[in-house]
Amino acid sequence: MIQAHADVIGSLLRPPELLKAQENVANGRLSRSEFAEIENRAVEEAISLQENAGLEIVTDGEMRRQSFQSQMTAAISGFGKVDLDAFLWGDWHDEQGIHRKRRPRRLGVVERLKPVRYLSADEFSYLAKKTKRIPKITIPSPSLWANFWSPRYSRRAYPTLDAFLADIAGILRDEVSELARSGATYIQIDAPHYCLLLDPRTRAFYETRGWSLNQWLSLGVELDNTIVADFPNVTFGFHL
């Protein structure tokens, strides 16, 4: 018999109170401690929403992140100045049509990467304390970060895309080790770019980073395997 389950991919919509608090703490109108209380409350409401829906696997709604992948740039130095557009450029479709957001012109890692803290370990610890269901934590795929290597701006720090993504994979491998040590049994790898390669325009952009289509489909898989190998007590999911 085939068994299926349903769980939240990761992100849930941030409540208006949290969005306002994010604006106020950035402008200095709210203290960090006051902001933490609002953020924690948003996480707990996200957990309750999923539990009340009968889900056996829950996330924290990724309430503490600017984007599903932004914990990397928040926890690791070397990316330079990064705002939300770094994660959201491209074509977006809605009932009004297609909206195009340009890739930030100077986007690209500028220094050797240096961990400042773990990406998601604190998120997982808080989530695990607040639920008796299976807590799922999400981390980005290594290949996702090819977007942050620039032939123009990154070569001094990382002469090749391979060197950059090798460091990314090492950081994510360490993150998985810490999450597993902390008791995580379900980790989701987000947005490896295999599906994006189906679009000729998107594929052309990623091939300008230095890898051919065949390399993306072989080396990208190798990078994912690097971060999931040898964790027998952890189930890994992939969000494509």
C-alpha positions in Angstrom: 0.0 0.0 0.0 1.3 3.5 -0.9 1.2 5.9 2.0 1.1 9.6 1.4 1.4 12.5 3.8 0.9 16.3 3.5 2.9 19.0 5.2 3.6 22.7 4.6 6.4 23.3 2.2 8.0 25.8 4.6 6.8 29.4 4.4 3.5 30.7 5.5 2.3 34.3 5.0 3.6 36.6 7.7 0.9 38.2 9.8 0.5 42.0 9.5 1.7 42.5 13.1 5.0 40.8 12.2 5.4 42.7 8.9 4.9 46.0 10.8 7.3 44.9 13.5 10.0 44.1 11.0 9.7 47.6 9.6 9.8 49.2 13.0 12.8 47.3 14.3 14.7 48.2 11.1 13.9 51.8 11.7 14.7 51.8 15.4 11.1 52.3 16.6 11.0 48.8 18.2 13.5 47.2 20.5 15.1 43.8 19.7 13.5 42.2 22.7 10.0 43.6 21.8 10.5 42.3 18.2 11.5 38.9 19.5 8.3 38.6 21.4 6.2 39.4 18.2 8.3 37.0 16.1 8.0 34.2 18.6 4.2 34.7 18.7 4.0 34.5 14.9 5.9 31.2 15.0 3.6 29.8 17.7 0.6 30.8 15.7 2.0 29.1 12.6 2.6 26.0 14.6 -1.0 26.0 16.0 -2.5 26.6 12.5 -0.8 23.4 11.2 -1.5 21.3 14.3 -5.2 22.4 14.2 -5.3 21.3 10.6 -4.2 17.8 11.7 -0.8 17.9 10.1 1.7 15.5 11.6 4.7 17.5 10.3 5.0 21.2 11.0 7.4 24.0 10.2 7.8 27.4 12.0 6.4 29.1 8.9 9.8 30.5 8.2 8.6 33.6 10.1 12.2 34.6 11.1 13.4 34.9 7.5 13.2 37.6 4.9 13.1 34.9 2.2 13.2 31.2 2.4 16.9 31.3 1.6 17.9 34.5 3.4 19.2 32.8 6.5 22.4 32.0 4.5 23.2 35.7 3.8 22.2 36.6 7.4 24.4 34.0 9.0 27.4 34.0 6.6 29.6 37.0 5.9 31.1 37.7 2.4 28.0 38.2 0.3 28.2 42.0 0.5 25.1 44.2 0.6 22.0 42.0 -0.1 18.3 43.0 0.0 15.1 41.2 -0.9 15.6 41.8 -4.6 18.5 39.4 -4.6 16.1 36.5 -4.0 13.1 37.7 -5.9 14.3 38.8 -9.3 12.9 37.2 -12.4 9.4 36.8 -13.9 6.4 36.6 -11.6 2.9 35.7 -12.8 -0.4 36.7 -11.3 -3.9 37.5 -12.5 -2.6 40.8 -13.9 0.0 39.2 -16.1 3.8 38.9 -15.9 5.8 41.2 -13.6 9.6 41.3 -14.4 12.0 42.2 -11.6 15.6 42.8 -12.7 18.5 41.0 -11.1 20.4 43.5 -8.9 23.3 44.8 -11.0 26.1 44.3 -8.5 24.9 41.0 -7.0 27.7 38.6 -6.3 29.7 37.3 -3.4 32.6 39.7 -2.8 34.7 38.0 0.0 35.5 34.5 1.1 32.6 33.1 3.0 32.9 33.1 6.8 30.2 31.6 9.1 29.0 34.0 11.8 26.4 31.6 13.3 24.4 28.5 12.2 21.7 29.2 9.6 18.7 27.4 11.1 19.7 25.7 14.3 18.0 28.3 16.6 14.9 28.1 14.4 14.8 24.4 14.8 15.4 24.5 18.6 12.5 26.9 19.2 10.2 24.9 16.8 11.0 21.6 18.5 10.2 23.0 21.9 6.8 24.2 20.8 5.3 21.1 19.2 4.9 17.4 19.8 4.5 16.8 16.1 7.5 16.1 13.8 9.3 19.4 13.3 10.6 20.1 9.8 13.3 22.6 9.1 14.3 23.8 5.7 17.7 24.8 4.3 18.7 25.9 0.8 20.2 23.7 -1.9 23.9 24.4 -2.8 23.1 24.9 -6.5 20.6 27.7 -5.6 23.6 29.9 -4.7 25.0 30.0 -8.2 22.8 33.2 -8.5 25.3 34.8 -6.0 28.4 34.1 -8.0 29.3 36.8 -10.5 32.0 36.5 -13.2 32.6 40.2 -12.7 32.4 40.8 -9.0 33.3 37.4 -7.4 36.5 36.3 -9.1 38.8 37.9 -6.5 37.2 35.9 -3.7 36.3 32.8 -5.7 38.0 32.4 -9.1 35.4 29.8 -10.2 31.8 28.8 -9.6 33.1 25.4 -8.5 35.2 26.9 -5.7 32.3 29.0 -4.5 29.7 26.2 -4.4 32.2 23.9 -2.7 32.3 26.3 0.2 28.6 26.7 0.2 28.2 22.9 0.3 30.6 22.7 3.2 28.6 25.3 5.2 25.4 23.4 4.5 27.0 20.1 5.4 28.0 21.6 8.8 24.5 22.9 9.2 22.9 19.5 8.7 25.4 18.0 11.2 24.3 20.6 13.8 20.7 20.1 13.1 21.0 16.3 13.3 23.0 16.7 16.6 20.1 18.8 17.9 17.6 16.1 17.1 16.3 17.1 13.7 14.8 14.0 11.9 13.3 15.8 8.9 15.2 18.3 6.8 14.0 19.8 3.5 16.5 20.9 0.8 14.9 23.9 -1.0 14.9 24.9 -4.6 17.8 23.0 -6.4 17.6 24.6 -9.8 17.0 21.5 -11.9 13.5 22.6 -12.9 14.6 26.1 -13.8 16.9 24.6 -16.4 13.8 23.6 -18.5 13.3 27.3 -19.4 15.8 28.2 -22.2 16.1 31.8 -21.0 16.8 30.8 -17.4 19.1 28.0 -18.5 21.1 30.5 -20.6 21.6 32.7 -17.5 22.9 29.8 -15.3 25.2 28.6 -18.1 26.8 32.0 -18.0 27.9 31.2 -14.5 30.3 28.6 -15.9 28.5 25.3 -16.0 26.9 23.6 -19.0 23.5 22.0 -18.7 25.1 18.6 -18.3 27.3 19.9 -15.5 24.3 21.4 -13.7 22.6 18.0 -13.8 25.6 16.1 -12.6 27.6 18.4 -10.4 24.4 19.9 -8.9 23.3 16.4 -7.8 26.8 15.7 -6.4 26.5 18.9 -4.2 23.1 17.8 -2.9 24.5 14.3 -2.2 27.4 15.9 -0.3 25.1 17.5 2.3 22.7 14.6 2.8 25.1 11.6 2.9 25.7 9.6 6.1 22.8 10.9 8.2 20.9 7.6 8.8 18.5 9.1 11.3 17.4 12.0 9.1 14.8 12.0 6.4 15.5 14.5 3.6 12.9 16.0 1.4 13.4 18.1 -1.7 11.3 21.1 -2.8 11.6 21.4 -6.6 
